[in-house]
Amino acid sequence: MAECLETTGVCKCHHPYTGDDCNDCIKGFSFDPQTSECKPVSKCQADGGEEDCNGHGMCYEDEATGQAKCRCDDGFKDDGLDLCGRCVDPMFEYPNCESARTWIVEQSVYSCDKLPTKMP
């Protein structure tokens, strides 16, 4: 990962590592904790990569990291791993996510307003 000069104590990092101790990754790479390596980040299809937000959002590149991020369509979420590949509402299963549960918020045809006893 690095060559450290004994006379100065400064590390000269090998590509794609950076930082004082060469334990950080340069822009366009992210640290993989399983392999302890800097690996290329995912890129949007528009930038020559493979990320398409699972067809449920708009892909953009994070300016700080160069990593593909997604603005998900209603009903879908980006959890950092599955970009727009999960439902916001846990009552629905991917890929049939709904933006709202209208069957719960619909007005009832029954009313208790005219009952002789009011319920709390």
For each residue, the residues with C-beta under 8 A, 3 or more apart:
1: 13 14 17 22 23
2: 11 12 13 14 17 21 22
3: 11 12 14
4: 9 10 11 12
5: 8 9 10 11 12
6: 9
7:
8: 5
9: 4 5 6
10: 4 5
11: 2 3 4 5 20 21 22
12: 2 3 4 5
13: 1 2 17 18 19 22
14: 1 2 3 17 22
15: 26
16: 25 26 28 29 38
17: 1 2 13 14 22 23 24 25 26 38
18: 13 22 24 25 26
19: 13 22 23 24
20: 11
21: 2 11
22: 1 2 11 13 14 17 18 19
23: 1 17 19
24: 17 18 19 31
25: 16 17 18 29 30 31 38
26: 15 16 17 18 29 38
27: 64 65 66
28: 16 40 41 65 66
29: 16 25 26 38 39 40 41 66
30: 25 38 39 41 65 67
31: 24 25 36 37 38
32: 35 36 37 38 39
33: 36
34:
35: 32 39
36: 31 32 33
37: 31 32
38: 16 17 25 26 29 30 31 32
39: 29 30 32 35
40: 28 29 43
41: 28 29 30 65 66 67 68
42: 49 50 51 67 68 83
43: 40 47 48 49 50 51 61 66 68
44: 47 49 51 52 59 60 61 68
45: 48 49 50 51 52 59
46: 59
47: 43 44 61 68
48: 43 45
49: 42 43 44 45 68
50: 42 43 45
51: 42 43 44 45 59 68 70 83
52: 44 45 55 59
53: 56 57 58 59 70 71 72 78 83 84
54: 57 76 82 83 84 85 95
55: 52 84
56: 53 72 73 76 84 85 95 97
57: 53 54 70 71 72 73 76 78 83 84
58: 53 70 71
59: 44 45 46 51 52 53 68 69 70 83
60: 44 68 69 70 71
61: 43 44 47 66 67 68 69
62: 65 66 67 68 69
63:
64: 27
65: 27 28 30 41 62
66: 27 28 29 41 43 61 62
67: 30 41 42 61 62
68: 41 42 43 44 47 49 51 59 60 61 62 83
69: 59 60 61 62 78 83
70: 51 53 57 58 59 60 78 83 84
71: 53 57 58 60 78
72: 53 56 57 76 77 78 83 84
73: 56 57 76 84
74: 99
75: 87 88 89 92 97 98 99 100
76: 54 56 57 72 73 84 85 86 87 88 94 97
77: 72 84 86 87 88
78: 53 57 69 70 71 72 82 83 84
79: 82 85 86
80:
81: 85
82: 54 78 79 85 86
83: 42 51 53 54 57 59 68 69 70 72 78
84: 53 54 55 56 57 70 72 73 76 77 78
85: 54 56 76 79 81 82 94
86: 76 77 79 82 94 97
87: 75 76 77 90 92 93 94 97 98
88: 75 76 77 97
89: 75 92 97 98 101
90: 87
91: 101
92: 75 87 89 96 97 98
93: 87 96
94: 76 85 86 87 97
95: 54 56
96: 92 93
97: 56 75 76 86 87 88 89 92 94
98: 75 87 89 92 101
99: 74 75
100: 75 105
101: 89 91 98 104 105
102: 105 106
103: 106
104: 101
105: 100 101 102
106: 102 103
107:
108: 111
109:
110:
111: 108 114
112: 115 119
113:
114: 111
115: 112 118 119
116:
117:
118: 115
119: 112 115
120:
